[in-house]
């Protein structure tokens, strides 16, 4: 057979195979010198073919100075009572320090030539000396007049100061009619930046706030650089955890290998196993970077995953080498077995990479597919050559016989117990209960995601978001409605109906739209005529107010209106409201409701991932049918994958997680990983005399593989990244549930099948204590599973 020839070649020229393998690995990994890191979650998790993303890009280009005023830095200060004289002085201190760090070249100036800020400090013209002269500063703060030196706009040549509600800038303020603001829990300040402000300028402000020593409040900053640096810091921390994972796997693998050989030889095999996986990882990431890919937080999960899977294959190879007379025979047995699991894993990820439109999922699955395929290649060449060098010279037939007898009894006893009638009944009950819990949990699973989850716990952007959530989130939700084509004046009826429909929604609060409520809700032609007359008169004002974009002939080519809806925290409800509103808009005018990248990604994630999971499942079925040569076996594997994925989906609910772009990626991962343990048992069953013999044969390497995978993901529990911690939880569930289905459910199903096909098989297993447990595998299955 093919793998037998590989084993024979590795036995004859082991050093040549090792040298060639290392050279190939170094050549592939050379792309690591071009490594880059991507931390923009909008880019990573928003589908590439998203219509909403294209619409948002159009809106920014057409209305460049609409509600979004450009880049900004947000300062949040929190304390038991920040509205004290000392607290106000510290607020001046930290704000002025941040402005000084940004500098005149980075700060955006208002009409008075001062930095444009949104802060309570503007009540004193952002001047600390003016504040110190104000003996009744609490009343001044309560009045919060127009921010004279804050934001400004120009209307008809007149400078207009922005006005803010107190709740937008002061959190949990208590106001006395006689004294003013007596206490508050938080302040919010926003510093506007010029578009040309560099990341270096922003990082200077980040460092100032991070290193500030304040006695009366805690201050945090949220900027594009603080978020990006926090994510990069989490990635750097996770890469250090990879070293711990490698150490744990090396110690475990070595301890397993020395059980049947000397410490020196076991240590050499441990080094060889980890070197093989390392070559695969370096080669996969090198190729990915060479062809323009980048590294992101989710890639760290791929590293831990491949580490565990690679060591699994090494256990299968070494166990086969321990019980077969030579490497050629051992590889005939082990090569096909690990081919089944590696092919199903790699093809499942490849199918996802080719079909998904989510960039993070595509890159993760692409790297995972490549790494698993390369790991298989290095295992059957590099590691087999290492086994040949380590065990070849020391192999002795008598010792081999002793090794074969040493591990038979415990595995056989456990296998016979598992396939017994009482155990099968218990396994059936547990399996049904798990699937039922999964179905219940999946029906209750909610959709939620916040970009700050990608940042480490305790980081400045994470703390800033928590302060904002506690004190400054508005009770209203602002959405923008655009028209992209047609002439609104000539198609005023369609526009009127659309606006009127939006105003009749139960969650509608208010709006800023050029057409008044009377003209939008009545059928009176006179009002419509009046609106048509009023529209050209207001054209100049509306254009100045950034509600219109004029074409080359001076007629409106696009319009913008802002609607305020009642706030709802549930992302699924937000998406439902956006969808409902979109259905009310006139298609003839190209009207649409703008969506945030997060909501768009959540809205499209379910369908995209369902498609990817379906394609991956079909790939697993086709691969199993091809490699097993039996459709019945492939159907069993497909059923196992479906059951495990349902259990995991419900498990997200029971462990308190949500359905979002990150969990969707991990669920796709489960399609490939969940089949591993079951596939080994199925392959052994098709080449063994009975189910108990097949299970006994594969029990040791499968248990070792499960433990090694758990050890690979254990360090992720100390990660500061939400993605990696979540991967740790789901990976643990995948391994535990996969082991249960692979070592209990599948053998019980196969034994039940044997009993139905041949009632004598059960009694034969019970009476036969001396089966040819370690006989060489036959070319075809003894029991057909049609």
N, C-alpha and C positions, 0 to 999 in steps of 0.2 A: 504493500500500500504506500501511498504518497508520504505519509508522515513517518512510516518505517524507513523509507529511503533517507529522509531528513535526519532521523536518529542515527542511521548508519554513517552518513556523511559527517555528522558532528562527532561521532566516535572516532572516525579515522583522522580528521583534520580539525581538532577542537581549537587549537591556537589560531589557525587561519580564520576560522569562523568568527572567533572573538575579535580579531583585529579588523576584519571586514565590517563587522557589525558596529564597532566603535567608530570607524571612519565614516560609515554611512550616517550614524547618529550625529557626529560632529558636523558633517556637511549640512544636514537638515537643520540643526540648531543654530547655524550661523546667522539666521534671520533675527535672533534675539538681540543683536546689536542695534536693530531698528525698532526696538520696543517702544510703544507709546501707550498712555493710559487715558481712557475715556471715562468721565465722571458725570456727564450731563444725562440725567434720567429721562428728560424729555426726548433726547435723541435716541437713547437706548431702548426705551419701552413704548414709544409711539410707532405704530405700524408705518412702514415706508409708503404704502399705498393709501394712507389716510386722506380722505377728502377734506376732513376738518383741518389737517395740517396745511394743506394747500390754501384753504380759505383764510386761515390765520395769516399766512405769509402775504396773501393778497391784501388783507385788511391793513397790515403794518405798512405795506408799500403805498397803499392808496391814502390812508389816514395816518401818516407817520407821527403826528403829534396829538393823537386822540387821548383817551383816558390814561394810557401809559405814557408817562412823561420822561421815560428813558431810564438810565441806570441810577441806582440809589443805594444808600447804606442805611440800615435801620438799627437804631440803638434802643435797647430795652433795659430799664433799670427797675429792680424789684426790691422791696424791703417790707418790714413790718409797718412802717409809716415813712414814706419818702417825702411827704409834704411837710417837712420841717425846714427851719432856716438852714441848718447844716446840710440837709439832704439837697436843698436847692443849690447850695454852693457847690456841692459835689457834682450835681448835674451840669452846672456851668463848666466846671473843671473838665469833666470827661468829654463834653460836647466840643469845647474849644480845642482840646487836645486832639480829638479826631479830625476837626476841621484843619488844624495846623498840619497834621500828617498828610491830609489830602492835598493841601496847598492851593494856591490861587489857580494853578493850571488845571487842577482836577475838579474843583468845586464849580457848580453852576451858579451864576450870579443872577440876581433879580433886577428889576428895573431901577433899583436904587444903587446898584453896584455892590451889593452885599451877598454873601453866600445864601443860596435859596434853601431854606430849611422848613420843616413842619415840626414845630416844637412849642411847648408852653413858654420857652425862653423868649419867643418872639413878642410876648406881651411886654417885655422890657427891651425891645429892639435887640435882643440877643446880647445885651450888655450886662456884665456882672456888676459894674459900678452903678448903673441905673437901678438894678434890682436892689442893691444894698442901700440905696437912698429911699426906697419905697417902704415906708413904715407900715403900710396897710397892704402888704404884698399878697396876703391870703384872699382879700377881696378882689384884688387885681386878677389873680389867678382864676377866681370864680367867674369873673366877668368875661375873661378871655376875648379881648377885642380883636378886630381884624389884625392879622399878622403883618404889621407894617414893613418889617424887614424879612418876611418869609416869602412865600410863593406870590407871584404877581402875574397878571394877564393884561393884555391890552385890548380894549374894546372901543372902536371908533376914536382911536388916538388917546384914550384916557386910560391911565394905569389903575387897575383894580386889584386890591389886596384880597387874598384868599381868606375865607372864614372857615373855622372848624368847630365842631361840637366838642364840648369838654370831654365827653366819653371817648373821643377818638385819640386823645393824647394823655389822659389821666385814667388810671384803672382803679375802680372801686373807690371813687372820691366821695367823701362825706362833706356836705356843705351846710354851714350855719348861716342863717339870714343876717346875723349881726357881724360875724367874723369872716365868712368866706369859706374857703376850703380848709377844713380842720385836719383831715387825714386822707391819705391815699396809699394804695399798695404798689402802684407801678406808674412809670412814665414811659412814653414812647416818643422817639424823635426820628425824623427821616431827613437825611442829608442828600440833596440831589447832586448828581455828578454830570460833568460834560461827557459827551460820547467818546471824546478822545482820551478820557482818563484811563491810564494803563492799569494792569493788574498789580504792578508794583506799588502804585499809589494806594490801591485798595488794601493790599497786604500791610502797608504801613499803618493804616487805620485799624486793621484787625489786631496788629501787635500792640498798639497803644491801648486798646480796650482790654485785650487779654492780660496785659501786664499791669493794668491799673490797680492801685491799692486803695479801695474805698471802705470807709468805716460804717456808713449808714445805709448802704444799698449794694446789691450785686448787679453788675452791668454785663450785658452780652451784646454781641453784634451779629447781624446777619447780612452777608454780602455774597456776591457770586464767588469771590475767592475764599471766604471762610467756609462756605459749603464745599467747594471743590477740594480745598486742603484737608478738610475733615474726612471726606471720602477717601482721599489718597492716603491719609494717615491710617485709616482703618485697613486699607489694602496692604500697606506696609506691615502693620501689626499681624495681619492674617498670614502673610508670607513667612513670618517668624514662627507661627504655629505649625507651618508645614514641616519645619525642622523637628519639632516635637513629635509630630505624626510619624515621620520617617524613623525616628529613634524607637518609638513604641513598636512599630511594625518590625523593625530589624530585630529587636529583642525577642518579640513573640515568634517570628519566623525561625530565628536561630534556635530558640528553645524547643520548637517543634522538630526541627531537623536533627538536633543532637539526640533525640529520643532513640534513634536507630543507628547512630554513628558517633564517632568521637567528637569532642568539642571543637577540635581544630577543623575537621571537615564540615561540621554543622555551621561553624562560624563562616567558613568560606562560601557555603551555599546561601547563607543569609546575606552576605555582601553581594553575591551574584544576583539574587532575587531583587534587591533594592536597586542595584546598578541597572538591571534590565528595565525596571519601571521608570527610573530616572532618565534613561536614554529615550524612552518612548515619550515622556512628557516634554523633555527639551526639544525633541524633534518636532512634535506636534505644534508646540507654541512657536518654534522657530519658523516652521513653514507658514503658520498663520500670520506672523508678523512680516515675513518676507513678501507675502502677497497683499499687504496693505491693511491687515487686521490690527486691532488694538486690544489692550487688556482692560477689563473692567471688573467690578466687584464680584460678579457672578462667576468669573473665570477661576477665582480661588476655590470655589466649590468643585470645579472640574478636576483640580489638582488632587484634592482629598479623595474624590471618587475614584480616579484612575489608580491612585496608590493602593486603595483597598482591593480593587478588581485585579490589578496586576499580581499582587501577592497570592490571591486566590488561585490563579492559574499555575503559579509556581508550586503550590501545595499539590495540585492534581498531578503535575509532572513528576515530582519527587515521590509521591505515594505510588505511582505506577512503576517508577524505577526501582522502588524498594521490593516490589513483589514479582517483577518480571525478570527473566534471566539476562536480558541485555536491553540496551537503549532502543534498538530497532523494534523489539516487541513492545517495550514500554510506550514508545511514541505511537505505535499503531493503536494502542488503547487510549492514551491520554490526548493525543493530537486531535482526534475526531471529537472528543468530549469538549475540550476547550474551544474548538472551532465552532461548535454549536452555540455556546454562550457568547463568544466574542463576535460572531457574525450577527447574531440577533441583536446584541447591544449596539454594535456599530451601524448596522443597517437601520435600526430604529432611530438613532440620532441623525443619521444622514437623511432619512426621509423627512424628519422634522426640519432640518436645516434647509432642505430644498423647497419645502411647502410653506413654512411660516413667513409672515411679513413683519414680525417683531424683531428688530435688529439684535437685541440682547439674546433672545432665544436662538436666532439663527447662528450667531457667533459661538454661543455656548455649545449648541448641538454640533456645529461643524468641528470645533476643537475636540469635543468629547469623542465624536465618531473617529476622527483621525488618530487621536491618542490611543483609543482602544484597539484599532486596527494595527497600529505600530507596536503596541505592547504585545499583541499576539505574535507578530512577526519576530520581535526580539526574544520572546519567551521560547519559541520553538527553534530558535537558532542560537542566540547568545547564551541564554540560560541553560539550554540543553548541552551546549559545549562546556559550560562551567560544570554541570553535573558529570559530564564524561570525564573531565580532568580530576574532579574531586573524588568521585566514586569508582572510576574505571579501574585504577590500579589496585584499589583496596577491595574490589568485589570478590567475594568468595561464595561458592555455591552453598556450603554448609551454613555460613552465616546468613545467606539469603533465606534458606529454609527456616532458620530460627526466627528471622524477622517476620516471615510470612505467618508463622504460627502465633507470634506474640500478640498481634492485634485482632485475631479473628473472633475470639470468644465474646468480648464486650460488644462489639458491633453487631454480631449475629444475635445476641440476646436482646439487644435493644430493637433490632429490626423485627424479630419475631414477635416481640411485644406490641410494636406499633401496628402491625398488620393483623393482629388478633381481633376477634369479633368485638370484644368489650371496648378495646381502645378505639376501634373504628367508629363505634356508636358515639363515644365521647368526643372524638375529633369532629364528627359530623355536627354534633350539637354546637360545639365551639365555633366551627366555621360558619354555620348558619347565623349564630349570634353576632359574630363579627361583621358579616355582610349586612345584617339587619341594622346594626349600629351605624355602619357606614352609610346606608341608605337614609336613615333618619338624620344623621349629621349633615349629609350632603344637601338634604332638603332645607335645612336651616342655615346653611352657610351664607354669610353676608359678604358683600363686596366692599372693600375699603383699602385705601392706600394713601400715604402721605410721603412726599419727597424727603422729609426730614428723617424718616425711618432709615434711610441709607447712611445717615451720619452716625458716628459713635455716640454712645451714651455719655453724657457729661461734656460734650463738645459745645462750643459757643452757638452755632446755628441751631442745635437741638434745644439748648436752654432758651434761646430767643423765641423759638417756635412755641415752647411750652408757656412762656410768659404771655405771648400774643394770644394763645388759645384760652388762657385763663381770664384775661382782662380786656382784650381789644377786638376779638372777633365780632363783627357786626351781626345784628339780627336780620340783616337783609343780604340778598344775593343779587349782585349786579351782573346783568348780561347785556350783550350788544347785538343788535339786529342790523343787518346790512342788506342793501340791494346792490346787485352787481351789473345789471344790464337793463335796457329799456329806458323809457322816458317816464318818470314818475308823474309828471304833469298830465301827459296823455293817458296814462294808465292809473289815474288817481283812484278809480273805483276799486281796482284790485289791491292797491296799497291800503286804502281805507278799510277794506274788509279784513286784511291781514292784521293791521294794528288793532282794530276792534276786537278780533278774536283773541289776541294776546291780552287785551285789557279785561276780557271776560273770564280768564282763567282763575281758578279758585285761589291760586298762590300769588296772583298779581298784587303788587303794593302801589307802585307809582311808575312814572316814566318821564323821560326827557325826549319828547318827540315834537317835530315842527308842527305836525297837524294836531289841532286841539281836540279835546274829547268830544265836543259837539259834532264836529265834522267827521269824526271817526266812528260815531255810533248811530248816526241818523241816516235815513234814506232820502232826506230832503235834498232835491237837486239844487235848491237855492244855496244851501250851505256848502255844497260841493263847488258850485260856481264861485262862491265867496272865497273858498279855500284856494281855488285856482288863481283868483285875482291876488289874494294875499301872498301866495307862494313866490311870485316873481319879486314882489316888494321886499320880501324878507330874504331874498337870495343872497345879497351881500352880507347880511348879518349871519345867516346860516353857514355860509362859506367860511367866514371869519371864525365862527364857533366850531368849525371842523365837523359839521354834520353833513357837508356836501363835498363832492369832488367834481369839478367841472371838466368837460371835454374840450376839445380844440375849438368847437364852435360856440362855447360859452354855455351850453346846456348841461344840466346835471347828468353825470354818467354813473354816479354811485351816491348812496345816502347811508347815513349811520344814525341809529337811535339807541338810547340806553334805557333799559327797563330794570326795575327793581322788583325782585320776587322775594317772598318769604323764605327765610333761610331754613334749610333742612340738612342735618349732618349726614344722612345716609346717602352714599354715592349712588346706589341703585335708584333711589328716588330722584336724585338730581338728573341722572341720565334719562329716566322716564319722562321727566318734565321737559327736558330739552327735546326729546323725540316728539312729544305731544305738541310742543310749540312749533317745531319744524314742519309738522304736517299741516299747520294752519297758514303757512306762508305761501305767497304767490310765486309759483315757479316761473311765470312769465317775466318777473322782475329779477329772477335769480336771487331771491331773498334767502337768508340763512341766519341762524343763531350761532354765534361764535362759541366754541367749546375750548376749555383749557386742555393742554396736552395730556394731563393726568386723566381727566374724564374721558377724553377720546381714546386713550390707551385702554382704560378699563372697559369702555363700551365695546371695543373691538377684540379685546383679549379672549373672551369666552369663545367666540366663534373661531378665532384664529387657532386657539389651542385645541379646541375640539377637533378641528380639521387635522391638526398635527398629530394628535393622539390617535385619531382614526387611521391616518396614513401609517404611523409607526406600528399600530396594532396589526394592520394588514401586512406590513413588512415582516413583522415577527412571525405571523402565521405562515406566510410564503416561505420564509427562511426555514422554519421548523419542518414544514411539509417537504421541502427539498432535501434537507439534511437527514431527517428521520426516515423519509421515504414512506410515511404513513399519514394519511389525512386525519385519521382518528387522533393520533398523537398531536398533530398540529392544532386540532380543535381543543384538546385538553389544555395545551399551552395558552391558547387564546382565551379560554375561559378563566384560567388562573390569572392572567394579566388583567382581565376585566374585573375580576373579584378583588384583586389586590388594589387596583386603582380606585375602586369604589370605597374600599375600607380606608384608604389614605385620604380620599376626598372628605369622607365623614370625619376622619381623625383630625383634620384641620379645625373643624368646629369644636370637637371635644377638647382640644388642647388650647382653645381660645384664639385661634388664628383666623385670618380672613382669606377670601379668594381675591387675588390680584395678579399683576403681571409676574411677580416673583414666585408665588406659589404655583402659578400655572406652569412656569418653566420646570419647577421641581416635579410636578405631576407628570409632565412629559418625560422627565428623567426616569420616573418609576416604571414606565412602559418597558424600557430596556433592562433595568436592573431586576425587576420583579421576576423575570423569567429565568434568571441564572440558576438558582438552586433547584428549581423544578426541572429544568432542562437536563442537568446532570443526572438526576434520578431517572428521567424518562429515557435518556440514551442508554444508561446501564440496564434498564428494564428490557429494552428491545434487544439486548445482547446477553441476557442472563437466563438462567433456568427458572427463576421465580422472582416474585416481587421482593421477598425478604432478602434473597441473595443480592439483588440489585441495590437495595437500600443499605445493606450491610457493607457492600463494596464502596459506596459513595459517602457513607456517613462521616468517616473521619475527615476527608478533604473538605466536605461541605461545611462541617462545623468549624474547621480551622478557617475556611474562607469567610464565614459569617463573623467569627471573632475578629479576624484581621480587618474586615471592613468597618466593624464597630470601633476598633482601635484607631483606624484611620480618621474617623470623624469625631472621636472624643475630644481632641484639642479644639475643635470648632466651638465647643461650649464656652470657651474663654474669649471668643471673638467679640469685638466691639461693633461689628457690622450686623445689621438686621438680616441681611441676605444670608450670611454664613451661619448665624445662629438658627435661623429658620431651616436652612439646609441640614443642620445637625439634627434637629428634631425629626424632620421628614425622613432623613437617611436612616436614623435609628428605627423609625417605624417600618421603613421598607425592608430593612434587614430582618427585624423580628417577625414581621408578618410573612416575609418571603421564606424564612426558615420554617415557619409553621406550615405554610402551604407546601413547600418543597419536601420536608422531611416527615410530614404527617398527612396532609390532605391528599397530595398526589399518590403516595404509596397506598393509602386506604382506597382511593378510587381505583387504582390499578389492581389491587388485590380483590376488590369486589367484582371488577370486570373478569378477573381470572376465575373467580368462584362461579360466576354466571356462565362462562364459556366452558369451564371444566370443573365440575363439583369435586373432583378428586385432588385438584391442585392444593386445596387448603389442608386436607389431611396429609398430603405428601410433605408439605412444608413443616407441619407439626411433628411428623415422625422422622424427617431426614435431618440429622444433626451433622452429617459428614458430607454435605454437598461440596462439589468442586468449586469452592468459593473463589479461588484465585486462578481458575483456568483461563487461558487466553481467549480473547473475544473472537467470536465467529464473524464471518463476513456479513451475515444477514441476521435478522431478528428470529428468535426461536418462537416467541409468541407474537402473532400479528395483531395489531390494533387498527382495524379497518374502520 
